Amino acid sequence: ADYLDNGNNKMAIQQADKLLKKHKDLHCAKVLKAIGLQRTGKQDEAYALAQEVAALEPTDDNSLQALTILYREMHRPELVTKLYEAAVKKVPNSEEYHSHLFMAYARVGEYKKMQQAGMALYKIVPKNPYYFWSVMSLIMQSISAQDENLSKTMFLPLAERMVEKMVKEDKIEAEAEVELYYMILERLEKYKEALDVVRGKLGEKLTSELQSRENKCMAMYKKLHRWPECNALARRLLLKNSDDWQFYITYFDSVFQLIDESWTPPAEEEHSLEGEVHCSIKQAVNFIEERITEESKSSRPLRGPYLAKLELIRRLRHRGCNDEYKLGDPEELMFQYFKKFGDKPCCFTDLKVFVDLLPPSQYTKFIRQLLDVIPLAAAAENEVALPGDIKALQQHLCVVQLSRLLGIYHAMEKKQKLAVVRELMLRYRHGLEFGKSCLKTELQFSDYYCLLAVHLLLDLWLEGEEAAVWQCLTLLEEGLSHSPSNAQFKLLLIRIYCRLGAFEPVSELYSSLDAKHIQHDTIGYLLTRYAGSLGHYAAASQSCNFALRFFHSNQKDTSEYIIQAYKYGAFEKIPEFIAFRNRLNSSLHFAQVRTERMLLDLLLEANISTSLEESIKSMSLSPEEDDIPWKDLRDNRDLTVLFSWDPKDRDISEEHRKLSLEEETLWLRIRSLTLRLVSGLPTLAHTIQPKNSEKTAENGVSSKIDTIRALLQQLEAAVDSGKKFLEQKIQYPVLGPPPTRMAGFFSNGSCQCQTSLFYLVSDIYELDTNGLEDSAEIQERIGNSFKSLVERLTDLFNKCKGDLIEVRDGTLKTHPNLLENLVFFVETISIALWVSSYCDSVLRPFKSNLQKKKKKKKESSVAMPPVFTHFLDYVTELQTLTSNVIDHIKGLEIILTALKLEELSLKDTLLLQEEKKFTKTVQGKVQSSYHHSVQEIGELLKKRLDTIKKLKI
């Protein structure tokens, strides 16, 4: 066992063998040996050995624990349940084995069996937790039941009765048990009963979370539309803590609900269960004013009351009231708020919500008013006035962010914009003085100046200013050198490098972000969208692996979280964990990565290092199966991960999100169908008795071709939907979701090539079933297909020609679309070769039969059917074309190596000396990345060329 813990598996196997020589029935030694075998990659031997022990139904703790570990490593949790089922039969009163059995069921989600195991445990040892494990398992059955009616009429009422029994017998002990009762009543929509539980004696147990009882009461009042109680409770909680924003929202919601219902308080008795109720705007106004007065006396400044006043103004405006309640002018209130909180980073995000209360004509005046109260000092006349301390810097930064948000920078001319960029960078470099003592992991105080300058330059680049994008990269790289942990710098660099077609620097940037857990799903798209499409195949494999590792481990991890939740009685978390697991399983990104990963593996290996058939078998792919949950796909991407200070009309909108999801799904459908069509190729390549259709149907091959033809129709439909979608010519914001590769796929002709290749498969299959005798028409059709394919592939190659990086007027311009076209060319030629090897497998037997006939008849001239010549010509042309592309790529490599970037006259006087070195670095990175892409593409094409040479029949 020690050897296993230290990872020395071979020694562990040897030691186990020694023990087994002396005691050949030592179960535990056998299992430890099996674990060693499993870890050294001998899965089958390990499994056989484990089953040998399991068949004996061991009951000693060591063997059971060791087998559990082994089955977990094999990802076979269902075997653990069988193990403990047998153990429990033999030792029926063991609390330990029963609880192991319960947890084993929990790992595989067998809720009904969990309910029974929980009750069995409770009978042996009447402890409350065991009883409630059983109750929770009933709730789980209700959550997982397909039929909602069943869960409302059977599972939940049964769970409710079980808890009520404990309540009547006064056996409720723990808070978790009350939580569980509340959860059942809430799911049964018995809100009144739930409220009684929380407000009653049982509710006193709810102590672990702050305001747990109040929050639960509030939730029930809302469900029951009891607005007086909502209002009174919110009012009471705000008197305790006037900074709790959620209660302001509830307070306002309820006041206006009561006004709309023209509710009046009863004359005699209490207003409500929770005390006094406010039911007029006047009361609300006074209440907020009182909170502000009180805040001014408090020892630490609170933001809540001031923001609540702005929120009230906004709501009154929505209801058509102007200023009849004398709440003051929003502009003045925001100005006062800035004076009070302007030196806090949250000031901008607080005010951002309320800027729509300002009239656009007042924007410039408002900004000027804010600038006037910031203490800035200029060293001499005509110089920029700079802040003297961090507080003033923070205030100034807030104003700059607001200027961007109000669109003041967007309205400027190019010259003004460049002047602002200069000023912001000057302020950025000056602000670095305040952060000299910062640690490497801390951000510099002035980082946002640099980011805002880059945003301005991005505007210029989109308006056609080519040099601006290089300056963006320069400033970001400089910023990163001073603030190496700034994720915003890294994310923006990733986006811009990818837009320019340079993936190499991105891998390093992304790994330095140190994305954890769920982030592989939320920001992983930044990596997986570009790696493969820019020809960095090795990096693409790696980035898919990162993501897949997370998605696969999520399955296993969630079971462990659920088990911990049972152990510690955190029942309300269990449905959350399950929802989390489902959300990840139906993640759009997960489906994309799975599909692209398999296509990539086929591209790199199929018919190169292993045959296409073996590759597909090892991925257990089949054309009939589709494992993507199309109806439930969840877009978990975080599209606002990059900060943006753009006004609403330029920022990413709900509409953009919807369109992006639609585009991603369409593209995924095309890719997934392509993968399934390719996986159908090997299934056709079995020998068929021609002209004997009954036998064919038995062989199941004719149904295979039907599958392929059906998939082809689906592909045609998906392509049509894709083209329709692109007709809308959607432009996402520059920092919004990146567009898919679909537009390039259609415009460069790859799509037509790939579809016609799959049609060719159908024709070849027909030739295979009909034989060569009277199939002149099919042969001619195949011949024409070959010809048009070569033309299309040549067209596609022509769309890859041109310089990848060119120098224009002293600035660099990259052409990432040429790179993407090259990548599509490699993929399309690979599919062409897989189809060709299928043709080859059909034509070879025909050829050898013809030669046998020739020998029998001893005739020197048996006419060769035309299809052979067509195929030979086609293969020869593919070979020539591929060689030409390889030569073209060699040419590109030479040009890229010869590009002397140093000679680029960095004549732009805007660049300071320290910036020049960063510009050099940036241009070097882009050049090296393109070089790397071209090399990888060239290497892969050479391997493909070798496979063409084997196709001579």
N, C-alpha and C positions, 0 to 999 in steps of 0.2 A: 504494500500500500504506500510506503514512503517513496519507493521508486516512482510510482504513478504520480504522486503529488509533486515530485521534482521534475516530472516530464521525461524521466528516463524509462520509456516504455519497453525497450528491448530487454533491459535488465529485469523489469517486472515480470515479463513473460518467462524468462529463464528461471527466476526464483519460484514462480508458480509451478513450473514444470517439475522442479526439484521436489517441491512439497507433494505434488500429485503422484510422484513415483512412490513416496512412502505411504501416503494416504490417498488412495485413488478416488475415494468418495467425498473428498473435502469440497463441499459445494462452493464455499466462499472463494477458495483458491481458483476454482474454475471460472467464476465470474470475474475475478480480478484479472485473470489471464485474458478473458474476453475483452475487458476494457482496454488492456494493452493492445490486443489485436485491432480493435476498432480504431484506436488512435494511430496505429501504424498503417491504416488504410486497408486492412484485411476485413472488410465489413461482413462478407459472407461467412467466413470462418467464425467470426465473433458471434454472429447471429445464431449459427448452428449450436455453438457451445452454450450460449445463453438459454436457448430453447431446451437443451438437454437438462439443464438445472431446473428451469421453470416447470418442466413436465413432472418433476418430482414434488412439486408444490411445497417448497421449503417454508419453514416457519421460524427459522432463526433470524434474528434481527440483522446480523451482518450480511447474510446472503440477500435479504430483501432490500436493504439499503443499497448494496452494490449493484443489484439488478436495476433498481430505480435510476441510479446514476447512468448506467449503461443505456437503458432505454431512452433516457432523456437525450443523451448524446446522439442516439440513432434517430432522434426526432420521431419516436414511436410511443407517445404518452399513453396510447390506448392499451399497450401491453401491460403497463403498470396496474391498470384497473383489474385485469385478469389475475395478476399476481396476488393482489390483496383480497380479491374475492375468494380465492382459494384459501388464503391464510385465515380469513375471518371464519370460514366454514370450520376449519380445524381448531381454531382457538376463539370460540364465539364470545368470550367475555373480555377480550382484550380491548381496553379503551384506546390504546395506542394504535393498534391495527385498524380499528374502525375509523379513527380520525384520519389515518393515512389513506384509507379507502375513499373517504369523503373528499379529501384534497385531490386524489387521483381523478375522481369524477369531475371535480372543478376544473382540472386542467383540460379535459376534453369537452367541457360544457354539457355534461349529461345531467340536466337539472332535475329530471324526475327521480333519477337514482340518487342524486344528492339529497333530495327531500327524504327519501326512505332511509338513507344512511344516517342522516341527522337524527331522525326519530329513533333509529336503532341505538345510536349512541346515547340518546337521552334516557332510553330505557335501562341501559347498563349503568350509566352514571348520570343521575338527574341534575345536570348543571344547566343553568339558564342559557348560556351561549349555544349549547348544542341544539336546544329547542328552537332558538331563533335562527340558527343556520338553516333549519328545515323550513321555517317561515320564509326566509330570504329566497330559498330555492324555488318556492311557489311563485314569488314575485318575478323571479328570473324566467319561470315558465310562461308567465303572463306577458313578459316583455318580448320573449322570442316567439310567442304564438303568432302564426300567420293570421289567425282569425281573431279580430279584436273583440268580437262578441263573446268568444270563448273566454278570453282573459277577464272580461268584465263580469261574466255570469258565473264562472267556475273558479279560476285560480285565485283572483283577488278576494272574493267573498270568503273563500276557505281560509286564506291567510288572515283575513280580518277576524274570523271566528276563533282561530287559534290564538291570536293575541288577546282578544276579549276574554278568553278563558283565563289567561294568566292575570289579566287586570282584575277580574272578579275574585280570583283566589289571592289577590294582593301579592303576586310573586314578581312584579316588575322591579328589577334592581338597578339596571344601568341606563345611562343616557341613550346609548345606542338602541336600546329596546323601544324607547319612546320615539326616537327618530324613525324607527322602522314602522311603528304604528302610524305616525304622521304621514309617512311616505305612502302607505297602503290607502289611507283615507283620501289623500290628495289624488292618487291615481284613480280611485273610485268616484272622484268628483264629489265626495261628501265633505264639502268645504266647511259647513257649519259644525259637523262633528269634529273635524280636524282642529278648528278654532277652539272648541271646548276643551280638547285634549291639551292644547298649548297653554290656554289660560288657566286650566285647572291644576290639581295637585301634581299630576304627572309632569306638567310643564316646568315645575320647579327643578326637575333634573337636568334641564337644558342649560348647561353652564359653560361648556368648553369653548364655545365661540362667543365673541363679544356681541351683545345685542341679539343673540340667537333667537330668543323668544319674540322680541319685538319684530324682527325681520319676518319671522314665520307668520305672526299675527297680521302684519301689513300685507303679506302675500295673499292671505285668506280674505282680508277685507276687500282687496282689489278684485279677487275672483267673485266675491259676493256683491260687488258694486256698493259696498257700504261706505259711501264717500264721507259721511260725517266722522266715522271712526278713523278713516285714513287721515283725514285732515287733523283731527285732534291728536292722533298719535305722532304724526309728523311734526306738528307744532311743539308737542312736549319734548320730542327728541332734539329739535333744533334749539330749544331753550337750554338743553344740557350741553349740546355741542353745535355751535352756530357755524361750523365749518364743514358739515357733512352734506355734500352736494346732493346725494341721491334723495335726501329728505326734502330739500328745497323743491326738487322736481315733483315729488309726490304732493307736497303742500300746494304748489300752484295748480297741478292737475286737478286736485280735489276741490280747490276753491272754485275753479271755473266750472267744474261739473255741477257743484251745488248751485251756482248762479244760474246755469242753464236749466236746472230742474226747479228753479225758484223755491229752494228749500228754506224753511224758516225754523229756528230752534223752538222746541216746545216751551210753553210759558212756565210750567211748574217744575217738572223734574230736570235731571241732568241732561245736557245737550246730547251726550252719546256715552257709550260704554267707556270711552277713553277720556272723557272730560270736555272742556270747552271747545267749541267749533267756530272757525271763521268762515263766514259765507257771503262776504261782500268784498269788492275791490278795495274799498276804503280801509277795511280791517287789514287786508293783505299789505297795503301800502304802509300803514302804521307799523305793522309787525316787522317789515323789512327795515324801516327807518330806525325802529328800536334796536334791532340787531346791530345796525351800523353804529349807533350811539354807544351801545355796550362794547362793541369791538374797540372803539377808541380808548376805552378804559383798560383793555386787557393787556397783559404783559408782553405777549408776542402778537405781531400783526397777523390777522386772519383774512384770507382772500374771499372766503365764501360770501359774506354779507354784501360786499361791493358787487361781486359778479351776479348775485341774486337780483340786485336792483336792475342791472342791465337786462337780465333774463326777463324780469317782470315788464320792463319797457317793451321788449321785443314781443312778448305775448300780447300786451295791450294794443300794440300797433297792428298785430295780426287780426285783432278783433275790431279794428277800425277806430279805436280810441286814439286821439292825439295826445296833447299834454294836459288834459283837464285835471289830472291828478297831481300835477306839479312835482313830478319825479325828477325833473331836471333834464338838461340837454345831454344826450349820449356822448357827444364829442367832448364836452367839458368833463363828464364822469370818467371817460376813458383817459383823458389827460391827467386827472387827479389820480387815477389808478396807476398810471405810468409813474407819476412822481413818487408814489408810495412803494411800488413793487418793480420798477423798471430795471433794477440791478439784479433781479432774479431771472434765470433762464426761462422760467415758466411764464413770464409776463407775455411773451409773444404768443404762445399757444393759447393763453387765456383770452387775449384780445382778438385773436384770429376769428373766434366764433362770433364776435359781435361786430366785425367791421362792416357788415351789410347794413348796420344802423346809420352809417355815415353817408351823406349825399356825395356822389362822385365829385361835384364841383368843390367840395371842401377838402379833398384828399391832400393837395399840396400844402394848403394852409395848416392842416392838422399836423403833417410831418414837420413843417417848419416850427410850429409851436412846441413840438416835443424836443426838437434839436436845440431850441433856445434854452431849455432848462438843464442841458447836460454840461457839466464843467469840463470844457476842452480848452487846451492852451496851445497857441502856435509859437514856435521858437522865433520866427521872424515874420515880417509881412509876406504876403503871397505864398506862405507855406501852409500845408494842411494842419489844422488844429487837432492835436492828439490828446487822448485821455491820459490823466496822470496816475490813475489807479485802476484796479480790476473792476470796481463798481461802475466807474464812468464808461469803461470799455463795454461792459455788459449792457448798459443803457443804450450806448450808441449802436451796438449790434442789434438790439431789439428794434431800433428805428429803421436800420438798414433792411431788416427782414420785413418789416411792415411796408416799406417803400416798394419792395419787390412784390409783396402780396397785393398791394393796391394798384399794381400795373404801372407804376411811375417809370421804372427802368424800361419796361417793354416799349413805352411810347417814344423812347429817345432815338436820335439819329445814330448812325454808326460811330461818328467821331465822339459824340458824347459818351456812348457806351464804352468805347476804349478808354476814355478819360476816367470813367468810373472804375473800370477794371484796374487801372493803374493805382487809383486812390485806394481801392480796397486792398490791393496787394501791399501797398505801403503801410496801411493800417495793420495788415496781417503780420508783416515782418516786425513792425514796432511792438505789436502785442506779444510777440515771442519773448520779449524781455521779462514779462510778468510770469512766464512759465518756466524760467530757468531751473527752478528747483523741482519741477514736475518729474515724476517717475516715467520710465519708458511706457508703462501701461496706462498712463493718464493722458487725457487729451489736452492740447494747448488751448488756452482761453480764447485765442483769436482764430481757431480753425474755421469757424463759419464764414469769416471774411473771405478766406481762400475759396471755400465752396461756392459762395455767392458770385465771386469773380468768375469761376468756371461756368456757372449757369448763364452768366451774361455772354461769355464767349461761345457757349453752345448755341445761344440764340443767333449769334452772328454766323456761326457755321451753317446753321439751317437756312440762313438767308443767302447762302452761297459763298461765304468767305472761307476759302479752303484752309488758309493758314491758321485760322482760329482753333481748329481741332487739335493741331499740334501744340498750340499754346495751352489748351486745356490740359493735355497730358503732361506737359512740362510743369505747370503749376501744381497739378495733383501729385506728381512724383516728388516735387519739392516739399509739398505739405506733408507727404507721407514720411519723408526723411526726418522731419521734426516731430512728427506725431505718429510713430509706427503702429499704434493700436487703433487708429481712427478707421472704423469700419466703413464710414461714408466715403472716405477717400478711396478705399479699396473697391467698394461696390461700383463707384462711378468709373474708376479706371477699368474695371472688368467690362462694364457696358461699352465704354468708348473703344477699348482695344478690339472687342468683338465686332463692333460696327465697322471698324477699319479692316477686319479680316485677320487680325493677329491673335492667335489663341495661346501661343507659347507663354507670354507673361501671365496669362490668366490663371493657369494651374497653380502657380506659386502664390498668387494673390489670394485665390480662393482657399488654399489650404491654410494660409496664415489667418484667415477669418476664423478658423477652428470651429466650423459649423457643428453644432451638437444636435443629436437626436432628431426632433421633429423638423429642424431647419433643413435636413436633407430633402424634405418634402416641400417646404415653403420657399426656400431660395435655391434649391438644387437646379432649377430650370436654367439659371444663369450659366451653368456649366454645361449641362447635357444638351442644351439647344445648339451650342456652337462647336463643341469639340469635334464631333464626327463630320459636320458639314464643312469644316474648314480643313479637313484632311489630317487632323492629328489623331490618327486611329488608336495609337497606344493610350493616349490621354483619355480618349473617349471611352475605351474599355474600362479604364480605371475609374472614371467618374460614374459610369453606370454601376460598377461594382460597389462604390461607396453607397449609392442610393439603395441598391437592391439589398445589400447587407442590412441596412437599417429596416427596410420593409419586412424582410424575412424574420429578423430578430423580434420585430414588434409582436408577431404572433405569439412567440414563446414568452416574451417579457410580460405581455398583458396577462397571461394566465398566472404568472407569479404575483403581479400586483393584486389580482382578484383574490388569490389565496391569502395574501397579507391582510387584505381588507376584511376577509372572514375572521382571520385570527384576532384582529384588533377591534372587530365590531364596527368598522367604518362602512356600514351597509350602504349609506347613500352614495358612496363613491363607486360602488360596483357597476350600476348602470352607466355611469360616466365612462368607466374604463372600457366597457363593451362598446359604447357609442364611439369612443376614440378609435378602438380597433377597427370597427366597421368603416369609419371615415377614412382611415389609412388604406384599408383593403380596396376601397372603391376610389382611391386617389387617381386623378387624371395622370399625374406625374409618374406614378407607379406603373400604370398601363403603358405609358410612353416609353419609359426606361426599359421595361421588359421587352417590348417589341423591337425597339432600336438596338438593344443589346444582342438579340438573336440575329437580326439582320446583319449586324456588324460582325458577329462571330462567323456567320456563313461567308461574308465578304472576305474575311481574313483567312479562313481555313478550308471551306468546302471545296473539294477537288484540288486543294494545294497540299495540306498536310494530312487530311483525311478525306474520304469520299463524301460526296454530298449526302448520300444515304446514311452514312454513319453519323455525320454531324447532326442531321435532323433527328436521328434516333436518340442521340445522347441528350438532345434538348426535349425529348418526348413530345415532339410537335406532331400534330396531325391536321390535315386540311379541314376535317369535319368539325374540329373543336375550336370554340371561340371562348376564351376565358375572361374577356373584358366585360365588366358590368355596365353596358352602354347606358341603360336607363338611370343608373345611380351614380354615374361619374361625378366625382366631387373635385372642384377646382380649389386645391389648397394653396395655390401659389400666393405669396405675399407680394402684391404688385405695388405696395406703397413703401417697400423697404428702403427705397432711395428717398431722402428728404427732398421735398420740393416746396418752394415758396411761391409757386405760380398762382395767379388768380383762378377762380373757379372755372372760367371758360377755357383756360388753357390746361387745366389739370386733368388727371385721369378720372373719367366719369363712370357711373354704373353701366352706361351704354357700352363704353369701351370694354369693360370686364365681360359683359355678355357676349359681345362680338368676338373677343379674343377666345373665350371658351368655345364658341361655335367653330371658330377657325381651327383651333387645336384639335377639336373632336373630329372634324372633317379630315384633317391631315392624318390623324391617328387611324381613322378608318381605312384610308388609302394604304398606309404603311402596313396595317395589320392584314389587310387582304392580300397585299403583295407577298408578305411573309407566308401566308397560308397557301397561296398559289405555288410558291417555290417549294413548300414542304410537300406539295402533292406530286411533284415530278418523280421522285423515286418510286412512288406507289404504282406508277403506270408502267415502269420499265420491267415488267415480268413477261416471260414468253407467253404468247397467246396462240391457241390453235385457231388459225384463220378460218373464216367461213363457217365456224361452228358456234352459232350465237348462244345455244343453250349452255354449252360448256363455259363460254365466256362469263355468262351471268353467274354461274356457280363460282368461278374464280373470284368473283367480286370485283373484277377490274372494271367492268363496264360501269358499275355504280361509281367507281373512282373518277372516271372521266366525267360522269354527270356532275359529281361534286365540283370538279374543276370548272366545268362550263357554268355552273350556278354561281361560283365565286367570281368568275369573269364578269357575269352580268352585274353582280353587286359592285364590282370594281368600276365598271362603266358608270353605274348610277352614282357612286361616290365621287367619281371624277367630274361628272356633270354638276353635282351639288357644289363641288369645290370651285368650278369655273363660275357658276352663278354667284357664289359668295364673293369672288374676287372682282366681279363686275362693279361691286359697290365702291371699289377703290378707297378702302378705309385707311386713314392715316392715324396711327396711335400717337400720343404725345411721345417726345423723344425718350423720356424716362419711363414711359408706360410699358405695357407688355411687348416683348420682341415679337415681330411677325413670324409666322412659320416659314418653312422652306417651300410651301406649296406653289407660290407664284413662280419661282425659278423652275420648279419641276415641270410646270406647264409650258412656260415660255421658251425653255431651251430645247424642248422636244423629247426629253427623257420619258415623259408620260406616254406619248404616242408609241415610242420605241418599245417600252415595257409591255404595253397592252398588246401590241401586235405580236410580240414574242409569245405571249400566252395563247393568242389565237393560233399561232403556228403549231403549238403543242397539240391543239385539238385536231389540226389537219394531219399531223404526223401520225397521231393515234388512229385516225381513220384509215390512213395508208396501211398501217400495221394490221388492222382487222380485215381490210379488203384484199390485201396482197398486191403484188406488182402487176398481175395479169392485165386486168381491164381497168386500170386506174390512171389512165393518161391525164384525165381532167384534174384529179387531185394533184398529180405530180407537177402539172403545169402551175397549179395554184401555189404549191409549195415553192416552186422555182421563182415565181413572181414575188412571193413573200421574202425570200432570201434577198432578191435584188433590192426591194424597197427598204429592207432593213439596213442593208449596207449604205444605201443613200442617206437614210435617217441618221445612222450612227456618224456618217461623215459630216452631216449638217451639225450634229451635236458637237463634234470635235471642232468645227469651224467657230462655234460659239465660245470655245475655250481659248481661242487665239487672241493674242494681244499682250501688252506689258502688264504684269501684275502690279508693279510699282513704277510710276513715271515721275519725272521731275518737270514741273511746269512753273515758269517764272520764279525759279528759286524756291518753290515749295513742292513738297511731295504730295502725290495723289495715289491712293491705293485703289485697286479694283477687286474687291472681295467677291463680286459676282462671278468673275472669271474662275476664281478658285472654287466656288461652290459648283459651277458648271463642270469643272474637271472632276470633282468628287462624284457628281451625278453620272458623268461619263464612265468612271471606273465601275460604279455600281451597275449601270445598264449593260456594260460589256460583260460583267460577271454573270448577270442573268442570261445574257445571250449565250455564254459558254455553257451554263448549266443546261439550257435548252438544247444546245448543240450536242452535248454528250448524251442527252436522251435520244436525239435523232440518230446519233452514232449507234446507240444500243439497238435501235430498231433496224437500221440499214445493214449492220454487220451480218446478222444471221441470213438476211436475204442474199447478201453477196456470197457467203460461203455455199449456200444452196445452189446458186447459179453456177459457181465454179465446179461443184460436184456434177451437175448436169452436163457441164462442158466436157468433163473428163469422160462421163458415160458415153456421150454422143460422139466424143472424139472430134467435135467440130472446133475449128479454130475461132470461128466468129459467132458467138452467141451475142445478139445485140444487147448492149447494156442499157437498162432503162434510164431515161433522162435524169431521174431524180439523183442518181449518183454523181453525175457531172455537176448538176446544180449545187449539190452539197459540197463537193470538192472545191468548186469555184468560190463558194461562199466562205468556206473555212480559210482558203488562201487569202481572200480579201480581208477577212477579219484579222488575219496575221499581219498583212501589210499595214492595215489601219493602226493596229496596236503598236507596231514598230514605229510608225510615224509619230504617234502620240508620245511614245517613249523618247524619241529624238527631240520632239518639241519640248518635252520636260527637261531634257538635258540642256537644251538651249536656254530655257528659263533659269535653270540653276546657274549657268555661266553668267547670264545678265545680272542675276541677283547678287552673285559674288562680286561682280565687277562694279556694282553701284558704289561710287565713292561718295558717301553721304557727307564726309567732312567738307567736301568742296561746295556743298550747298551753301551759297552765300547767305548766311543768316543775317541778311542786310537789314532785317527789321530792327529799326533803332529802338523799338519798344522793349526788346529783350535786354535785360541787364546781364552783366557778366556771369553772375551766379546761376542765372536761368539757362545760359547757353550750355552749360555742362549737362543739365537735365534734358535739354532738347536733344543733345547728341545721344544720351542714353536711350531716350524714348525711340528715336528713329532707328537706332541700332537694334532695339528689341523687336520692332515691327519687321525690319529687314530679316533678322535671324529667324523670326517666326515663319515668314513666308518661305524662307529657304527650307526650313524644317518640313513645312507642309508639302512642298514640291518633292522633297526627298522621299517622304513616306509614300506619297501617291506613286512616284516613279518605281519604288521598290515593289509595291503591290502589283503594279502593271507588269513588271518583269516576270513575277511569279505567274501571272495570268497568261502571259505570252507562252511560257513553258507548257501550260496545259493545252493551249491551242495546237502546239506541235504534235501532241499525242492524238489529235483527232483525225489523222489521215486514215480513211478506211482502206 
